[in-house]
């Protein structure tokens, strides 16, 4: 690493560990900025929700069109909850945790239960020896060939876009997360997280049904939740399921290298970057998960060298949907 006039002039030789050290200075939350991001997101979500209700009196088709930006705001609420789970959104861990739990009522996601699964995902991302925890099940070419005909068909069905981006998200957010699946024998905390969120959902839904009726509530909330769930799963898919991602077995697997090169830079146009809470800058997020989402753009501004690592454009991302097997020989998905 050469230094000229006090500035780093060469980044090509930096490894993931070097980058992680450089990015530590971006991990400080800005409470005022965080409060603004929270309030504007909740305001827009409530506003779009109200417009959907007003549109019901005119046309349900019109209401469904407005469901698209409404779902976008619900997805952004999840991104804030996501940062709370990393303890990066606000400066206080206590406030992060309780804000995450409250937002989980809106996103149908029990915060503490999800937080543990997501932490495991970060700890094992790209590790072929530890798959299936908080991620999308991915087989190698060799593993797929060794499966029976039934096993291959089940895997093909699982990776089918209809299942992956429509049926799967609906199942996860509406049904699976109502119970602490995978942690049911791990004490009372996962149960309190799941059941507490369920109680919150029922209370909030009861209030809304009392105000506008159950039919109007379901006609609005159901498509918004399903659409936001599909959007979120698509983002998560593209962030790791791209051709030049990285998977390894130990001892070759390195957590930081996998974070930087196994996560994509989903280079979305504005305003999609804002709506998605900059989560497309996923390689930086995985390398330094304590950076608040509202500071991720600063990293690319200050270190343009990171812009091209794992970069995928919006149009290119649609090709990722057909990728399903990791080829250990060519090191490509």
C-alpha positions in Angstrom: 0.0 0.0 0.0 1.8 3.2 -1.2 1.2 6.5 0.5 1.8 9.8 -1.3 1.2 13.2 0.2 -0.5 11.6 3.2 -3.2 9.9 1.0 -3.5 6.3 -0.1 -2.9 6.2 -3.8 -3.0 2.5 -4.4 -5.8 0.2 -3.3 -5.3 -2.7 -5.7 -3.2 -4.7 -3.2 -5.6 -4.3 -0.3 -7.2 -7.5 1.0 -10.5 -7.7 2.8 -8.9 -7.4 6.2 -7.2 -4.1 5.0 -10.6 -2.8 3.8 -12.3 -3.7 7.0 -9.8 -1.7 9.0 -10.3 1.3 6.7 -14.0 1.2 7.0 -14.1 1.3 10.8 -14.4 5.1 10.8 -17.8 4.9 9.1 -19.4 2.8 11.8 -20.5 5.7 14.0 -24.3 6.2 13.9 -25.8 9.7 13.5 -28.9 9.8 15.8 -30.4 12.8 14.1 -30.0 11.4 10.7 -31.4 8.0 11.9 -34.4 9.8 13.4 -35.1 11.6 10.2 -34.8 8.3 8.2 -37.2 6.6 10.5 -39.8 9.4 10.6 -39.8 10.0 6.9 -40.2 6.3 6.2 -43.0 5.8 8.6 -44.7 9.0 7.4 -44.6 7.8 3.8 -45.7 4.3 4.6 -48.7 5.6 6.6 -49.4 8.2 3.8 -49.4 5.6 1.0 -51.5 3.3 3.1 -54.1 6.0 3.6 -54.1 6.8 -0.1 -54.7 3.1 -0.8 -57.7 3.2 1.4 -59.1 6.3 -0.3 -58.5 4.6 -3.7 -60.6 1.6 -2.6 -63.6 3.9 -2.9 -62.8 4.5 -6.6 -61.1 1.3 -7.9 -59.4 -1.7 -6.3 -57.1 -1.8 -9.3 -56.0 1.8 -8.5 -55.4 0.8 -4.9 -53.2 -2.1 -6.1 -51.1 0.2 -8.1 -50.5 2.4 -5.1 -49.6 -0.8 -3.2 -46.2 -0.8 -5.1 -44.8 2.3 -3.4 -46.5 1.3 -0.1 -44.7 -2.0 -0.2 -41.5 -0.2 -1.0 -41.8 1.8 2.2 -42.6 -1.4 4.2 -39.5 -2.9 2.7 -37.5 0.2 3.8 -38.9 -0.2 7.3 -37.5 -3.7 7.3 -34.1 -2.2 6.2 -34.2 0.0 9.3 -35.1 -3.0 11.4 -32.2 -4.8 9.8 -29.8 -2.1 10.9 -31.3 -2.2 14.4 -30.4 -5.9 14.4 -26.8 -5.1 13.7 -26.8 -2.4 16.4 -25.9 0.2 13.8 -29.0 2.3 13.3 -28.7 4.3 16.5 -26.0 4.8 19.1 -27.9 3.0 21.9 -28.2 -0.8 21.8 -31.2 -0.6 24.1 -33.1 1.7 21.7 -31.9 -0.3 18.6 -33.4 -3.5 20.1 -36.7 -2.0 21.1 -37.2 -0.1 17.9 -36.4 -3.3 16.0 -39.0 -5.2 18.0 -41.7 -2.5 17.4 -40.9 -2.4 13.7 -41.1 -6.2 13.6 -44.9 -5.8 14.1 -45.1 -3.9 10.9 -42.8 -6.3 9.0 -44.2 -9.5 10.5 -40.7 -10.4 11.6 -39.9 -11.3 15.2 -36.8 -9.2 15.9 -34.8 -11.3 18.4 -35.5 -14.5 16.5 -34.5 -13.0 13.2 -31.5 -11.2 14.7 -29.9 -14.5 15.8 -30.5 -16.2 12.4 -29.1 -13.2 10.6 -26.0 -13.1 12.7 -25.4 -16.7 11.8 -25.8 -15.8 8.2 -23.1 -13.1 8.5 -20.8 -15.5 10.3 -21.0 -18.3 7.8 -21.8 -16.6 4.4 -20.0 -18.3 1.6 -18.9 -21.2 3.7 -19.8 -24.5 2.0 -19.5 -26.4 5.3 -22.2 -24.2 7.0 -25.0 -23.6 4.6 -28.7 -23.3 5.2 -28.6 -20.9 8.2 -30.4 -17.7 7.3 -29.5 -18.0 3.6 -30.8 -19.5 0.4 -30.1 -23.2 0.1 -27.5 -23.7 -2.7 -26.0 -27.0 -4.0 -22.8 -27.6 -5.8 -22.9 -29.2 -9.2 -21.4 -32.4 -7.7 -24.0 -32.5 -4.9 -26.8 -32.0 -7.4 -25.6 -34.9 -9.6 -25.5 -37.2 -6.6 -29.1 -36.6 -5.7 -31.8 -39.0 -6.6 -34.3 -38.0 -9.3 -36.8 -37.0 -6.6 -34.1 -34.9 -4.8 -33.2 -33.1 -8.0 -36.9 -32.3 -8.7 -37.4 -31.0 -5.2 -34.4 -28.7 -5.6 -35.5 -27.5 -9.0 -38.9 -26.8 -7.5 -37.3 -24.9 -4.6 -35.2 -22.8 -7.0 -38.1 -22.1 -9.4 -38.7 -18.3 -9.5 -42.4 -18.8 -8.8 -41.6 -20.6 -5.5 -38.5 -18.5 -4.7 -40.0 -15.0 -5.2 -43.8 -15.5 -4.7 -44.8 -18.6 -2.7 -41.6 -18.7 -0.6 -41.8 -15.1 0.7 -45.5 -15.4 1.5 -44.8 -18.6 3.5 -41.9 -17.2 5.4 -43.4 -13.8 6.4 -47.0 -14.9 6.9 -46.6 -18.4 8.4 -43.0 -19.6 9.2 -42.1 -16.5 11.3 -45.2 -17.0 13.5 -43.2 -19.7 15.3 -39.5 -19.8 16.1 -38.7 -22.4 13.5 -35.3 -23.9 14.1 -35.1 -22.5 17.6 -38.1 -24.2 19.2 -35.9 -26.1 21.7 -33.6 -23.2 22.5 -35.3 -21.8 25.6 -37.9 -19.1 26.1 -36.3 -16.2 24.2 -37.2 -17.2 20.7 -40.7 -18.0 21.8 -41.1 -14.6 23.5 -39.8 -12.9 20.4 -42.2 -14.8 18.1 -45.3 -14.7 20.3 -44.7 -11.1 21.3 -44.6 -10.1 17.7 -47.7 -12.1 17.0 -49.6 -10.3 19.8 -48.5 -7.0 18.4 -49.7 -7.9 14.9 -53.1 -9.0 16.3 -53.5 -5.8 18.3 -52.5 -3.5 15.5 -54.7 -5.4 13.0 -57.6 -5.3 15.5 -57.3 -1.5 15.7 -57.2 -1.1 11.9 -60.2 -3.5 11.5 -62.1 -1.5 14.0 -61.4 1.7 12.1 -61.9 0.6 8.5 -63.4 -2.9 8.6 -61.8 -6.3 8.0 -62.4 -6.3 4.2 -60.7 -3.0 3.6 -57.9 -4.0 5.9 -57.2 -7.3 4.2 -57.6 -5.8 0.7 -54.8 -3.3 1.6 -52.5 -5.0 4.0 -52.3 -8.4 2.3 -51.0 -7.3 -1.1 -48.7 -4.8 0.5 -47.1 -7.4 2.8 -46.8 -10.0 0.0 -45.3 -7.5 -2.4 -42.8 -6.2 0.2 -41.9 -9.8 1.1 -41.2 -10.7 -2.5 -39.2 -7.5 -3.0 -37.1 -8.3 0.1 -36.4 -11.9 -0.9 -35.4 -10.7 -4.4 -32.9 -8.3 -2.9 -31.5 -11.0 -0.6 -31.2 -13.4 -3.5 -29.3 -11.0 -5.8 -27.0 -10.0 -3.0 -25.5 -13.5 -2.8 -26.8 -15.5 -5.8 -24.8 -14.0 -8.6 -22.4 -15.6 -11.1 -19.1 -14.2 -9.6 -20.0 -14.8 -6.0 -17.6 -16.8 -3.7 -18.1 -20.2 -1.9 -15.3 -22.2 -0.2 -14.8 -25.0 2.3 -12.4 -24.7 5.2 -9.6 -24.0 5.4 -9.8 -22.0 2.2 -12.9 -20.1 3.4 -12.2 -16.7 4.9 -15.0 -14.8 6.5 -13.9 -11.3 5.4 -12.8 -12.3 1.9 -16.1 -14.1 1.5 -18.0 -11.0 2.8 -16.3 -8.7 0.3 -16.3 -11.0 -2.8 -19.3 -13.2 -2.0 -21.7 -10.3 -1.7 -22.7 -8.2 -4.7 -22.8 -4.5 -5.2 -26.4 -4.2 -6.6 -25.9 -0.9 -8.3 -29.5 0.4 -8.4 -30.6 3.7 -9.8 -32.2 6.3 -7.6 -34.7 6.4 -6.0 -34.4 2.6 -5.7 -31.2 3.0 -3.7 -33.1 5.2 -1.2 -36.1 2.9 -1.0 -33.9 -0.1 -0.4 -31.8 1.6 2.3 -28.6 1.2 0.3 -28.7 -2.5 1.0 -27.4 -3.0 -2.6 -24.0 -2.0 -1.3 -24.0 -5.4 0.2 -20.3 -6.2 -0.1 -19.5 -3.3 2.1 -22.3 -4.1 4.5 -21.1 -7.7 4.9 -17.5 -6.6 5.4 -18.4 -4.0 8.0 -22.0 -4.7 9.2 -21.9 -1.9 11.9 -21.9 0.8 9.2 -25.4 2.4 9.2 -27.2 2.1 5.9 -27.3 5.9 5.6 -23.5 6.0 5.6 -22.9 3.2 3.0 -23.0 5.7 0.1 -20.2 7.6 1.8 -17.9 4.6 1.6 -18.3 4.3 -2.2 -17.9 8.0 -2.6 -14.6 8.0 -0.6 -13.4 4.6 -2.0 -14.5 4.3 -5.7 -12.3 1.3 -5.9 -15.1 -0.7 -4.1 -17.7 0.4 -6.7 -16.7 -2.4 -9.2 -16.3 -5.3 -6.8 -19.2 -7.7 -7.4 -21.1 -5.0 -9.3 -24.5 -6.0 -10.9 -26.8 -3.5 -12.6 -30.6 -3.7 -12.4 -30.9 -5.2 -15.9 -28.1 -7.7 -15.3 -29.7 -8.9 -12.0 -32.6 -10.6 -13.8 -30.1 -13.1 -15.2 -29.4 -14.2 -11.7 -32.8 -15.9 -11.3 -31.7 -18.9 -13.5 -28.5 -19.5 -11.5 -28.9 -22.4 -9.1 -25.6 -24.5 -8.7 -22.1 -23.6 -7.5 -19.4 -24.9 -9.9 -16.4 -25.5 -7.7 -14.1 -26.0 -10.8 -14.9 -22.8 -12.6 -15.8 -20.9 -9.3 -19.0 -19.6 -10.8 -22.7 -19.9 -9.9 
